[in-house]
Amino acid sequence: KSRHLLPLLVSFLRIILITSPLLSLRSLFFQNWRSDVRLDGKTAVVTGGNTGIGKETAKDLASRGARVVLACRDMAKGEQAASDIMREVGGAKVVARLLDLADTKSICQFAENIYNTEKTLHYLINNAGVAFCPRGITADGHETQFGVNHLGHFFLTYLLLDQLKHSAPSRVINLTSAAHAMGRIQFDDLNGEKSYHPVKAYAQSKLANVLFTRELARRIGGTGVSVFSLHPGVVQSDLWRHQHQCIQMAVKIFRIFTKTTVEGAQTTVYCAVEPHLESQSGGYFSDCAPATCSRAASDDDLAQKLWEISCNMLGITWQ
């Protein structure tokens, strides 16, 4: 393990250099975005809504009057998060539902539950994710980071799209990372069977998030469903929990370059509630404003190829 530590530390520093909000002059003067938009009568699903920026996003939407479904792998934590939000926000309407993005059967069951219990769905916030973990496989045999971060949300969106169309205007919001700029889609080794590096696998999955957003927007134009991807910033969270103690120490040392979970949730909420964003469907955002993604993330041919292969991996037809 020790021989892999230095490359991981270097990769961590690269991510900080690419994504740190303090390394951008614009971000030095960035102030938290504010909006008094109400969401009464609206319904939102937030994956990974039991912790971190997902929980803060859910709390903000609930404070605006939305009914929020926390889609969580750990129901005990999900129920606790729902209770916390309802205690902190008067009149909040929050429920927790089981969702394991590493298992397509669980995703199907969650989607069926949404159709059975929710009359409408206005916001699908694909927030959950895993990062920098040792190589593992999902219940369906896919590499964990690609399987959860990309394929899981790809499949969930596919299943819930009819509900989103029925409730239009509605929005799909995919959380990615500026680390997507380090990513490359390894079509000949998407599951990391030939070679696996946790940071490269993470960057690949985040690039896939941006490409998915771009292609989905192209395919569903005119339906009333808008799609956005966003970089929340480097956020103080448990995203680094799988790493060596030296990496975790580096995270603490560079804490000054990170955002709180409240700050990290700002761009997600912006993409959910800011009026008149429909014309920017398919776009990439950071610090509550349009941002520039990598050249690879802007490649329409790459996005289409990834779409087709993702459908094949999931055994679905999505025109």
FENVENZI-V602310 format. One record per residue. RES is the residue in one letter. PSI is psi as a letter, one per 30 degrees, with the letter a starting at -180 (NA if undefined). Layout:
[[RES	PSI] [RES	PSI]]
//
This chain:
[[K	e] [S	e] [R	f] [H	f] [L	e] [L	e] [P	e] [L	e] [L	e] [V	e] [S	e] [F	e] [L	e] [R	e] [I	e] [I	e] [L	e] [I	e] [T	f] [S	k] [P	f] [L	f] [L	g] [S	k] [L	e] [R	e] [S	f] [L	f] [F	g] [F	k] [Q	k] [N	k] [W	k] [R	k] [S	k] [D	g] [V	k] [R	l] [L	h] [D	k] [G	f] [K	l] [T	k] [A	k] [V	k] [V	j] [T	k] [G	h] [G	g] [N	f] [T	l] [G	b] [I	f] [G	e] [K	e] [E	e] [T	e] [A	e] [K	e] [D	e] [L	e] [A	e] [S	f] [R	g] [G	f] [A	l] [R	k] [V	k] [V	j] [L	j] [A	j] [C	k] [R	e] [D	j] [M	e] [A	e] [K	e] [G	e] [E	e] [Q	e] [A	e] [A	e] [S	e] [D	e] [I	e] [M	f] [R	e] [E	f] [V	j] [G	k] [G	g] [A	k] [K	j] [V	k] [V	l] [A	k] [R	k] [L	k] [L	j] [D	j] [L	f] [A	g] [D	j] [T	f] [K	e] [S	e] [I	e] [C	e] [Q	e] [F	e] [A	e] [E	e] [N	e] [I	e] [Y	e] [N	f] [T	f] [E	k] [K	f] [T	l] [L	j] [H	f] [Y	k] [L	j] [I	j] [N	i] [N	e] [A	l] [G	l] [V	l] [A	k] [F	g] [C	l] [P	l] [R	k] [G	l] [I	l] [T	l] [A	f] [D	g] [G	g] [H	k] [E	k] [T	e] [Q	e] [F	e] [G	e] [V	e] [N	e] [H	d] [L	e] [G	e] [H	e] [F	e] [F	e] [L	e] [T	e] [Y	e] [L	e] [L	g] [L	e] [D	e] [Q	e] [L	e] [K	e] [H	e] [S	g] [A	k] [P	k] [S	l] [R	k] [V	k] [I	j] [N	j] [L	k] [T	b] [S	l] [A	f] [A	f] [H	f] [A	f] [M	f] [G	l] [R	k] [I	j] [Q	i] [F	f] [D	g] [D	h] [L	f] [N	g] [G	h] [E	e] [K	e] [S	k] [Y	k] [H	k] [P	e] [V	e] [K	e] [A	e] [Y	e] [A	e] [Q	e] [S	e] [K	e] [L	e] [A	e] [N	e] [V	e] [L	e] [F	e] [T	e] [R	e] [E	e] [L	e] [A	e] [R	e] [R	f] [I	g] [G	k] [G	f] [T	f] [G	g] [V	k] [S	l] [V	k] [F	k] [S	l] [L	l] [H	j] [P	f] [G	l] [V	j] [V	k] [Q	j] [S	a] [D	g] [L	f] [W	g] [R	f] [H	f] [Q	l] [H	l] [Q	e] [C	e] [I	e] [Q	e] [M	e] [A	e] [V	e] [K	e] [I	e] [F	g] [R	e] [I	f] [F	g] [T	l] [K	l] [T	l] [T	e] [V	e] [E	e] [G	f] [A	f] [Q	e] [T	e] [T	e] [V	e] [Y	e] [C	f] [A	e] [V	f] [E	k] [P	l] [H	h] [L	f] [E	e] [S	f] [Q	g] [S	k] [G	f] [G	l] [Y	k] [F	l] [S	k] [D	h] [C	h] [A	l] [P	k] [A	l] [T	k] [C	l] [S	l] [R	e] [A	e] [A	f] [S	g] [D	j] [D	e] [D	e] [L	e] [A	e] [Q	e] [K	e] [L	e] [W	e] [E	e] [I	e] [S	e] [C	e] [N	e] [M	e] [L	f] [G	h] [I	l] [T	j] [W	j] [Q	NA]]
//
